Amino acid sequence: MTHVTWPDGADVLARVGRHWGWMMSFGIISLLAGVAVLVWPGRTLIVVAVLFGIQLVVTGIFRFVAAFASEDLTGGHPGTARGTRRAVLIIGLYAVRHVLVTLLALALLLGIYWIVNGAVELFMALSARGVPGRGWTVVVGVLSVLAGLLVLVYPAISLHRELHPV
């Protein structure tokens, strides 16, 4: 019987800290995407939805090619791997074809992400007493949860006006 050990949280943070450039790049790209959505909401949302669909199609194609180019090293059932590849490809094609449905799905995923991220922020702030800026972390966590709930309850609230002008 093998004993599984989980990495220490400090070790994980130290490894992430050594690769701060990736984190900063992700933050800058996210900031630029947010600014683009604010400046050109309708056009940017359409581009995001189409790029998401294209990404899924390309991923599905690469998985099909990889399946024929190498042995299945996952150790899982081959039918599951084939089903996953097909699903990714079909969902990608559907996402490219039905942009509004893709935007709605992305809005729902964003709402879920904001709720989970806000809950994590709140947990970290409430469990780490004495950390500077703890109050701001609580505020950001609460705002994130509220924004996520708003998006889940009214997912098309920001999409409707921009994609269907009256």
Backbone as ProteinMPNN parsed JSONL, in Angstrom:
{"seq_chain_A": "MTHVTWPDGADVLARVGRHWGWMMSFGIISLLAGVAVLVWPGRTLIVVAVLFGIQLVVTGIFRFVAAFASEDLTGGHPGTARGTRRAVLIIGLYAVRHVLVTLLALALLLGIYWIVNGAVELFMALSARGVPGRGWTVVVGVLSVLAGLLVLVYPAISLHRELHPV", "coords_chain_A": {"N_chain_A": [[0.849, -1.185, 0.0], [0.564, 2.159, -0.874], [1.622, 5.265, 0.461], [0.183, 8.34, 0.387], [1.267, 11.616, 0.292], [0.433, 14.955, 0.948], [1.382, 18.071, -0.481], [2.981, 20.629, 1.43], [1.415, 23.676, 2.309], [2.991, 25.988, 2.398], [5.149, 25.254, 0.804], [3.927, 25.022, -1.682], [3.093, 27.684, -2.117], [5.621, 28.866, -2.162], [6.687, 27.761, -4.514], [4.917, 28.87, -6.39], [5.527, 31.531, -5.989], [8.101, 31.664, -7.05], [7.569, 31.722, -9.699], [6.443, 34.181, -10.409], [6.161, 35.819, -12.595], [4.461, 34.598, -14.435], [2.058, 34.718, -13.057], [1.745, 37.493, -12.879], [1.571, 38.123, -15.596], [-0.811, 36.805, -16.259], [-2.552, 38.323, -14.702], [-2.301, 40.857, -15.926], [-3.224, 40.307, -18.53], [-5.845, 39.567, -17.896], [-6.764, 41.999, -16.85], [-6.552, 43.658, -19.137], [-8.397, 42.351, -20.794], [-10.732, 42.804, -19.327], [-10.9, 45.609, -19.488], [-11.256, 45.84, -22.254], [-13.771, 44.641, -22.531], [-15.297, 46.504, -21.149], [-14.959, 48.809, -22.752], [-15.649, 48.051, -25.418], [-18.178, 46.383, -25.311], [-20.164, 44.646, -26.659], [-18.894, 43.701, -29.05], [-16.508, 42.592, -28.005], [-17.48, 40.563, -26.338], [-18.607, 38.809, -28.215], [-16.302, 38.077, -29.624], [-14.871, 36.788, -27.555], [-16.575, 34.601, -27.057], [-16.471, 33.238, -29.538], [-13.708, 32.702, -29.707], [-13.461, 31.001, -27.504], [-14.981, 28.797, -28.384], [-13.442, 28.061, -30.642], [-11.069, 27.37, -29.349], [-11.902, 25.068, -27.978], [-12.53, 23.401, -30.166], [-9.992, 23.132, -31.403], [-8.61, 21.929, -29.275], [-10.03, 19.497, -29.131], [-9.372, 18.402, -31.659], [-6.565, 18.15, -31.393], [-6.507, 16.273, -29.342], [-7.646, 14.07, -30.593], [-5.68, 13.582, -32.576], [-3.472, 13.093, -30.934], [-4.328, 10.747, -29.75], [-4.105, 8.872, -31.786], [-1.435, 9.062, -32.343], [0.049, 8.195, -30.172], [0.339, 5.751, -27.533], [-2.32, 4.929, -25.228], [-1.73, 6.318, -22.305], [-2.966, 6.867, -19.991], [-4.144, 4.954, -18.428], [-6.773, 4.661, -17.985], [-10.151, 3.822, -19.0], [-10.442, 3.161, -22.444], [-12.735, 3.891, -23.886], [-13.838, 5.99, -22.436], [-11.939, 8.008, -22.834], [-12.195, 8.368, -25.62], [-14.841, 9.258, -25.725], [-14.651, 11.655, -24.327], [-12.958, 13.134, -26.01], [-14.583, 13.355, -28.285], [-16.754, 14.754, -27.182], [-15.574, 17.213, -26.464], [-14.87, 18.201, -28.984], [-17.398, 18.348, -30.271], [-18.792, 20.096, -28.536], [-17.195, 22.354, -28.861], [-17.605, 22.952, -31.624], [-20.349, 23.485, -31.519], [-20.288, 25.698, -29.812], [-18.996, 27.613, -31.402], [-20.843, 27.9, -33.423], [-23.232, 28.67, -32.116], [-23.21, 31.387, -30.697], [-24.506, 33.052, -28.792], [-25.585, 31.258, -26.918], [-23.228, 30.201, -25.998], [-22.117, 32.476, -24.782], [-23.943, 32.806, -22.693], [-23.466, 30.439, -21.246], [-20.788, 30.907, -20.539], [-21.16, 33.162, -18.941], [-22.573, 32.031, -16.804], [-20.62, 30.241, -15.85], [-18.709, 32.115, -15.064], [-20.104, 33.38, -12.993], [-20.277, 31.257, -11.145], [-17.543, 30.887, -10.682], [-16.898, 33.377, -9.482], [-18.383, 33.192, -7.11], [-17.19, 30.968, -5.83], [-14.516, 31.864, -5.68], [-14.881, 34.171, -4.108], [-15.807, 32.991, -1.737], [-13.521, 31.575, -0.998], [-11.754, 33.722, -0.594], [-13.054, 34.961, 1.583], [-12.866, 32.875, 3.493], [-10.072, 32.698, 3.755], [-9.52, 35.261, 4.775], [-10.953, 35.268, 7.18], [-9.776, 33.187, 8.54], [-7.114, 33.834, 8.839], [-5.988, 35.583, 11.066], [-4.711, 38.771, 11.985], [-3.411, 39.41, 9.645], [-2.273, 41.905, 7.446], [-4.536, 44.176, 5.883], [-6.767, 42.634, 6.044], [-9.478, 43.278, 6.369], [-10.132, 44.458, 3.884], [-9.88, 42.22, 2.28], [-12.042, 40.711, 3.174], [-14.124, 42.407, 2.324], [-13.752, 42.341, -0.482], [-14.175, 39.61, -0.894], [-16.884, 39.32, -0.113], [-18.125, 41.038, -2.004], [-17.437, 39.668, -4.34], [-18.83, 37.217, -4.009], [-21.469, 38.224, -3.967], [-21.618, 39.406, -6.545], [-21.268, 37.123, -8.11], [-23.574, 35.676, -7.403], [-25.515, 37.436, -8.417], [-24.972, 37.268, -11.174], [-25.584, 34.569, -11.583], [-28.317, 34.514, -10.963], [-29.393, 36.402, -12.744], [-28.287, 35.858, -15.547], [-28.218, 36.874, -18.176], [-28.277, 39.583, -17.957], [-26.28, 41.518, -18.529], [-25.696, 40.873, -21.074], [-27.873, 41.125, -22.763], [-28.585, 43.838, -23.549], [-26.321, 44.684, -24.986], [-26.019, 42.822, -27.056], [-28.437, 42.702, -28.295], [-29.561, 45.331, -29.332], [-32.089, 47.774, -28.671]], "CA_chain_A": [[0.0, 0.0, 0.0], [1.361, 3.38, -0.961], [1.194, 6.363, 1.317], [0.143, 9.593, -0.361], [1.475, 12.8, 1.122], [0.034, 16.19, 0.293], [2.411, 19.098, -0.312], [2.755, 21.661, 2.429], [0.931, 24.923, 1.71], [4.105, 26.931, 2.25], [5.925, 24.817, -0.36], [3.163, 25.376, -2.88], [3.206, 29.138, -2.278], [7.002, 29.181, -2.543], [6.829, 27.431, -5.937], [4.176, 29.88, -7.146], [6.289, 32.771, -5.862], [9.256, 31.63, -7.956], [7.067, 31.924, -11.051], [5.567, 35.324, -10.287], [5.975, 36.423, -13.91], [3.254, 34.011, -15.025], [0.913, 35.265, -12.335], [1.601, 38.884, -13.267], [1.096, 38.115, -16.979], [-2.227, 36.452, -16.212], [-3.259, 39.489, -14.172], [-2.307, 41.917, -16.941], [-4.125, 39.877, -19.597], [-7.206, 39.663, -17.357], [-7.076, 43.425, -16.76], [-6.782, 44.152, -20.49], [-9.666, 41.78, -21.267], [-11.788, 43.533, -18.633], [-10.992, 46.943, -20.083], [-11.838, 45.672, -23.594], [-15.202, 44.387, -22.364], [-15.927, 47.765, -20.756], [-14.908, 49.776, -23.837], [-16.385, 47.507, -26.56], [-18.808, 45.2, -24.714], [-20.798, 43.717, -27.589], [-17.894, 43.082, -29.932], [-15.575, 41.789, -27.221], [-18.162, 39.352, -25.892], [-18.711, 37.917, -29.364], [-14.954, 37.551, -29.878], [-14.561, 35.846, -26.479], [-17.356, 33.383, -27.273], [-15.937, 32.529, -30.699], [-12.386, 32.177, -29.337], [-13.693, 29.858, -26.618], [-15.381, 27.685, -29.238], [-12.285, 27.653, -31.442], [-10.155, 26.687, -28.432], [-12.423, 23.719, -27.751], [-12.368, 22.632, -31.403], [-8.568, 22.82, -31.546], [-8.291, 20.947, -28.236], [-10.59, 18.217, -29.557], [-8.562, 17.893, -32.774], [-5.281, 17.716, -30.858], [-6.706, 15.037, -28.574], [-7.819, 12.981, -31.564], [-4.372, 13.316, -33.175], [-2.631, 12.483, -29.899], [-4.804, 9.381, -29.505], [-3.573, 8.0, -32.83], [0.022, 9.183, -32.397], [0.713, 7.541, -29.044], [-0.471, 4.809, -26.776], [-3.082, 5.531, -24.139], [-0.92, 6.186, -21.094], [-3.729, 7.313, -18.83], [-4.541, 3.825, -17.597], [-8.223, 4.654, -17.868], [-10.887, 3.083, -20.017], [-10.301, 3.865, -23.726], [-14.024, 4.454, -24.291], [-13.989, 7.276, -21.757], [-11.074, 8.97, -23.527], [-12.815, 8.665, -26.923], [-16.035, 10.053, -25.46], [-14.219, 12.994, -23.938], [-12.47, 13.818, -27.224], [-15.757, 13.677, -29.108], [-17.537, 15.781, -26.502], [-14.87, 18.496, -26.576], [-14.988, 18.649, -30.367], [-18.801, 18.702, -30.535], [-19.114, 21.315, -27.775], [-16.491, 23.451, -29.526], [-18.328, 23.301, -32.849], [-21.614, 24.098, -31.092], [-19.982, 27.017, -29.249], [-18.697, 28.527, -32.497], [-22.078, 28.083, -34.191], [-24.272, 29.304, -31.292], [-22.434, 32.307, -29.875], [-25.279, 33.562, -27.652], [-25.642, 30.184, -25.921], [-21.875, 30.144, -25.426], [-21.984, 33.607, -23.864], [-24.738, 32.508, -21.513], [-22.719, 29.425, -20.491], [-19.616, 31.565, -19.955], [-21.64, 34.018, -17.847], [-22.867, 31.151, -15.664], [-19.342, 29.779, -15.3], [-18.11, 33.253, -14.379], [-20.824, 33.534, -11.731], [-19.823, 30.184, -10.24], [-16.161, 31.203, -10.305], [-16.899, 34.494, -8.533], [-18.873, 32.712, -5.816], [-16.146, 30.124, -5.219], [-13.372, 32.719, -5.368], [-15.257, 35.008, -2.972], [-15.84, 32.143, -0.544], [-12.126, 31.312, -0.623], [-11.239, 34.983, -0.037], [-13.636, 35.103, 2.924], [-12.268, 31.869, 4.364], [-8.688, 33.093, 4.042], [-9.52, 36.456, 5.622], [-11.461, 34.954, 8.512], [-8.914, 32.226, 9.232], [-5.763, 34.382, 9.005], [-6.057, 36.781, 11.904], [-3.468, 39.518, 12.086], [-2.839, 39.692, 8.328], [-2.606, 43.266, 7.036], [-5.516, 44.286, 4.815], [-7.765, 41.571, 6.21], [-10.805, 43.856, 6.15], [-10.342, 44.601, 2.443], [-10.073, 40.877, 1.731], [-13.429, 40.365, 3.487], [-14.973, 43.208, 1.436], [-13.621, 41.791, -1.839], [-14.828, 38.305, -0.887], [-18.34, 39.519, -0.089], [-18.508, 41.575, -3.311], [-17.301, 38.596, -5.327], [-19.966, 36.297, -3.829], [-22.683, 38.917, -4.402], [-21.581, 39.529, -8.004], [-21.509, 35.783, -8.648], [-24.998, 35.365, -7.235], [-26.246, 38.273, -9.363], [-24.796, 36.692, -12.515], [-26.324, 33.305, -11.651], [-29.752, 34.773, -10.943], [-29.705, 37.139, -13.969], [-27.092, 35.682, -16.38], [-28.241, 37.628, -19.428], [-28.506, 40.993, -17.651], [-25.322, 42.373, -19.222], [-25.572, 40.452, -22.477], [-29.055, 41.458, -23.559], [-28.548, 45.186, -24.118], [-25.22, 44.829, -25.926], [-26.134, 41.933, -28.195], [-29.736, 42.932, -28.929], [-29.96, 46.72, -29.08], [-33.515, 48.032, -28.903]], "C_chain_A": [[0.885, 1.236, 0.0], [0.75, 4.456, -0.093], [1.288, 7.66, 0.514], [0.326, 10.746, 0.609], [1.101, 14.029, 0.3], [1.12, 17.226, 0.518], [2.0, 20.114, 0.748], [2.35, 22.955, 1.723], [2.042, 25.927, 1.48], [4.967, 26.561, 1.042], [5.228, 25.205, -1.657], [3.267, 26.876, -3.143], [4.614, 29.549, -2.696], [7.237, 28.89, -4.02], [6.101, 28.453, -6.807], [4.952, 31.202, -7.124], [7.5, 32.822, -6.776], [8.839, 31.889, -9.403], [6.088, 33.1, -11.085], [5.286, 35.975, -11.634], [4.719, 35.899, -14.596], [2.007, 34.585, -14.364], [0.663, 36.721, -12.746], [1.079, 38.973, -14.71], [-0.389, 37.794, -17.033], [-3.058, 37.634, -15.72], [-3.364, 40.608, -15.197], [-3.267, 41.565, -18.075], [-5.58, 39.98, -19.134], [-7.653, 41.117, -17.276], [-7.377, 44.0, -18.144], [-8.096, 43.615, -21.072], [-10.839, 42.496, -20.607], [-11.991, 44.919, -19.188], [-11.638, 46.854, -21.468], [-13.341, 45.432, -23.505], [-15.927, 45.67, -21.966], [-16.001, 48.755, -21.913], [-15.76, 49.335, -25.028], [-17.15, 46.257, -26.122], [-19.374, 44.193, -25.71], [-19.793, 42.957, -28.429], [-16.958, 42.163, -29.158], [-16.225, 40.494, -26.758], [-18.303, 38.345, -27.02], [-17.353, 37.276, -29.652], [-14.58, 36.519, -28.822], [-15.3, 34.527, -26.699], [-16.803, 32.573, -28.444], [-14.561, 31.939, -30.385], [-12.503, 30.972, -28.413], [-14.079, 28.625, -27.431], [-14.226, 27.163, -30.068], [-11.281, 26.898, -30.572], [-10.622, 25.257, -28.179], [-12.269, 22.846, -28.989], [-10.918, 22.204, -31.571], [-8.139, 21.779, -30.507], [-8.803, 19.569, -28.624], [-9.782, 17.593, -30.677], [-7.223, 17.383, -32.261], [-5.418, 16.416, -30.067], [-6.927, 13.853, -29.494], [-6.477, 12.593, -32.171], [-3.465, 12.619, -32.168], [-3.041, 11.041, -29.628], [-4.233, 8.418, -30.539], [-2.053, 8.0, -32.858], [0.733, 8.45, -31.269], [-0.241, 6.571, -28.372], [-1.249, 5.566, -25.706], [-2.328, 5.282, -22.841], [-1.692, 6.549, -19.843], [-4.093, 6.176, -17.904], [-6.029, 3.735, -17.411], [-8.848, 3.832, -18.978], [-10.807, 3.835, -21.344], [-11.606, 4.485, -24.227], [-14.27, 5.814, -23.671], [-13.165, 8.348, -22.454], [-11.667, 9.349, -24.877], [-14.042, 9.551, -26.733], [-15.693, 11.487, -25.093], [-13.748, 13.778, -25.158], [-13.644, 14.238, -28.104], [-16.556, 14.824, -28.483], [-16.882, 17.144, -26.642], [-15.023, 19.048, -27.985], [-16.417, 19.104, -30.681], [-19.192, 19.983, -29.804], [-18.428, 22.52, -28.408], [-17.185, 23.903, -30.791], [-19.652, 23.991, -32.517], [-21.368, 25.518, -30.582], [-19.688, 28.032, -30.34], [-19.973, 28.866, -33.268], [-23.133, 28.883, -33.421], [-23.614, 30.218, -30.25], [-23.213, 32.78, -28.644], [-25.41, 32.514, -26.551], [-24.287, 30.056, -25.227], [-21.67, 31.279, -24.429], [-22.769, 33.375, -22.58], [-24.017, 31.482, -20.633], [-21.497, 30.044, -19.819], [-20.022, 32.485, -18.809], [-21.941, 33.18, -16.61], [-21.586, 30.621, -15.023], [-18.635, 30.898, -14.544], [-18.784, 33.491, -13.036], [-20.393, 32.496, -10.708], [-18.415, 30.469, -9.759], [-16.125, 32.324, -9.268], [-17.385, 34.048, -7.158], [-17.798, 31.894, -5.108], [-14.951, 30.97, -4.812], [-13.673, 33.612, -4.165], [-15.297, 34.226, -1.674], [-14.425, 31.827, -0.059], [-11.503, 32.561, 0.001], [-11.749, 35.178, 1.395], [-13.012, 34.121, 3.903], [-10.846, 32.258, 4.744], [-8.65, 34.284, 4.992], [-9.962, 36.125, 7.042], [-10.552, 33.994, 9.273], [-7.519, 32.779, 9.51], [-5.834, 35.685, 9.779], [-4.693, 37.464, 11.957], [-2.814, 39.819, 10.753], [-3.235, 41.108, 7.924], [-3.599, 43.258, 5.872], [-6.618, 43.239, 4.883], [-9.18, 42.075, 5.946], [-11.12, 44.019, 4.669], [-10.568, 43.243, 1.789], [-11.498, 40.402, 1.99], [-14.373, 41.111, 2.54], [-14.94, 42.647, 0.01], [-14.314, 40.435, -1.925], [-16.34, 38.414, -0.926], [-18.828, 40.053, -1.432], [-18.444, 40.501, -4.401], [-18.468, 37.613, -5.234], [-21.254, 36.961, -4.318], [-22.74, 39.065, -5.925], [-21.85, 38.178, -8.662], [-22.968, 35.375, -8.542], [-25.856, 36.164, -8.218], [-26.158, 37.697, -10.778], [-25.56, 35.375, -12.638], [-27.83, 33.522, -11.694], [-30.195, 35.454, -12.24], [-28.531, 37.033, -14.951], [-27.07, 36.538, -17.641], [-28.376, 39.128, -19.204], [-27.539, 41.913, -18.404], [-25.196, 42.017, -20.692], [-26.698, 40.993, -23.335], [-28.936, 42.807, -24.263], [-27.481, 45.306, -25.194], [-25.406, 43.982, -27.181], [-27.439, 42.096, -28.947], [-30.173, 44.369, -28.674], [-31.415, 46.941, -29.462], [-33.695, 49.096, -29.942]], "O_chain_A": [[1.833, 1.339, 0.778], [-0.467, 4.546, 0.065], [2.359, 8.021, 0.025], [-0.371, 10.841, 1.619], [1.416, 14.123, -0.887], [1.722, 17.265, 1.591], [0.818, 20.409, 0.927], [2.885, 23.284, 0.664], [2.039, 26.641, 0.477], [5.461, 27.44, 0.337], [5.866, 25.658, -2.607], [3.505, 27.289, -4.278], [4.784, 30.474, -3.491], [7.902, 29.664, -4.71], [6.616, 28.857, -7.849], [5.019, 31.903, -8.134], [7.891, 33.898, -7.23], [9.675, 32.238, -10.236], [5.034, 33.02, -11.715], [4.254, 36.627, -11.791], [4.001, 36.651, -15.256], [1.024, 34.899, -15.035], [-0.481, 37.131, -12.937], [0.232, 39.815, -15.006], [-1.14, 38.435, -17.768], [-4.133, 37.913, -16.251], [-4.414, 41.239, -15.318], [-4.032, 42.414, -18.531], [-6.445, 40.426, -19.887], [-8.798, 41.432, -17.6], [-8.344, 44.743, -18.31], [-8.818, 44.338, -21.759], [-11.842, 42.768, -21.267], [-13.127, 45.366, -19.347], [-12.469, 47.69, -21.82], [-14.102, 45.963, -24.314], [-17.055, 45.899, -22.402], [-16.995, 49.468, -22.049], [-16.506, 50.138, -25.589], [-16.787, 45.156, -26.536], [-19.087, 43.001, -25.607], [-19.831, 41.729, -28.511], [-16.651, 41.064, -29.619], [-15.591, 39.439, -26.783], [-18.135, 37.145, -26.801], [-17.269, 36.072, -29.894], [-14.025, 35.473, -29.16], [-14.715, 33.455, -26.543], [-16.682, 31.352, -28.348], [-14.279, 30.8, -30.756], [-11.725, 30.025, -28.529], [-13.562, 27.534, -27.192], [-14.046, 25.951, -30.187], [-10.708, 25.9, -31.008], [-9.808, 24.334, -28.169], [-11.914, 21.672, -28.876], [-10.645, 21.037, -31.851], [-7.391, 20.855, -30.825], [-8.092, 18.577, -28.465], [-9.527, 16.389, -30.661], [-6.785, 16.3, -32.649], [-4.537, 15.558, -30.121], [-6.453, 12.752, -29.215], [-6.165, 11.407, -32.273], [-2.769, 11.664, -32.512], [-2.195, 10.205, -29.311], [-3.912, 7.275, -30.212], [-1.441, 7.047, -33.342], [1.911, 8.116, -31.402], [-1.449, 6.574, -28.61], [-0.894, 6.682, -25.326], [-2.295, 4.157, -22.341], [-1.133, 6.539, -18.746], [-4.328, 6.397, -16.716], [-6.512, 2.821, -16.743], [-8.151, 3.224, -19.791], [-11.077, 5.036, -21.376], [-11.579, 5.501, -24.922], [-14.846, 6.695, -24.308], [-13.635, 9.47, -22.645], [-11.649, 10.522, -25.25], [-14.256, 10.49, -27.5], [-16.378, 12.422, -25.509], [-14.096, 14.947, -25.322], [-13.677, 15.362, -28.606], [-16.979, 15.748, -29.178], [-17.565, 18.132, -26.913], [-15.281, 20.239, -28.159], [-16.607, 20.15, -31.3], [-19.845, 20.855, -30.378], [-19.02, 23.596, -28.484], [-17.342, 25.102, -31.018], [-20.026, 24.969, -33.165], [-22.138, 26.431, -30.878], [-20.084, 29.192, -30.226], [-20.151, 30.0, -33.711], [-23.851, 29.687, -34.016], [-23.485, 29.858, -29.08], [-22.637, 32.897, -27.562], [-25.351, 32.853, -25.369], [-24.215, 29.831, -24.019], [-21.112, 31.069, -23.352], [-22.298, 33.715, -21.495], [-23.965, 31.639, -19.413], [-21.202, 29.742, -18.663], [-19.308, 32.581, -17.811], [-21.603, 33.573, -15.493], [-21.479, 30.56, -13.798], [-18.029, 30.657, -13.5], [-18.109, 33.773, -12.046], [-20.171, 32.82, -9.541], [-18.114, 30.315, -8.576], [-15.397, 32.228, -8.28], [-16.845, 34.488, -6.143], [-17.53, 32.103, -3.925], [-14.427, 30.809, -3.709], [-12.819, 33.792, -3.297], [-14.876, 34.723, -0.63], [-14.163, 31.812, 1.143], [-10.805, 32.468, 1.011], [-10.984, 35.514, 2.298], [-12.665, 34.496, 5.023], [-10.458, 32.161, 5.908], [-7.836, 34.314, 5.916], [-9.401, 36.65, 8.004], [-10.55, 33.981, 10.504], [-6.807, 32.23, 10.351], [-5.748, 36.767, 9.198], [-3.655, 36.803, 11.971], [-1.748, 40.434, 10.728], [-4.403, 41.479, 8.043], [-3.501, 42.417, 4.978], [-7.315, 42.991, 3.899], [-9.991, 41.361, 5.357], [-12.242, 43.751, 4.239], [-11.358, 43.126, 0.852], [-12.103, 39.761, 1.13], [-15.314, 40.519, 2.012], [-15.984, 42.499, -0.625], [-14.971, 40.14, -2.923], [-17.004, 37.696, -1.673], [-19.837, 39.578, -1.952], [-19.307, 40.446, -5.278], [-19.032, 37.218, -6.255], [-22.048, 36.326, -5.013], [-23.796, 38.87, -6.526], [-22.573, 38.099, -9.655], [-23.532, 34.801, -9.473], [-26.81, 35.633, -8.786], [-27.158, 37.648, -11.494], [-26.128, 35.093, -13.693], [-28.543, 32.795, -12.385], [-31.252, 35.127, -12.779], [-27.839, 38.027, -15.171], [-25.993, 36.889, -18.123], [-28.57, 39.876, -20.162], [-27.944, 42.979, -18.869], [-24.641, 42.791, -21.472], [-26.495, 41.287, -24.513], [-29.17, 42.892, -25.468], [-27.706, 45.96, -26.213], [-24.989, 44.391, -28.265], [-27.551, 41.681, -30.101], [-31.075, 44.598, -27.868], [-31.911, 46.378, -30.438], [-34.827, 49.451, -30.272]]}, "name": "protein", "num_of_chains": 1, "seq": "MTHVTWPDGADVLARVGRHWGWMMSFGIISLLAGVAVLVWPGRTLIVVAVLFGIQLVVTGIFRFVAAFASEDLTGGHPGTARGTRRAVLIIGLYAVRHVLVTLLALALLLGIYWIVNGAVELFMALSARGVPGRGWTVVVGVLSVLAGLLVLVYPAISLHRELHPV"}
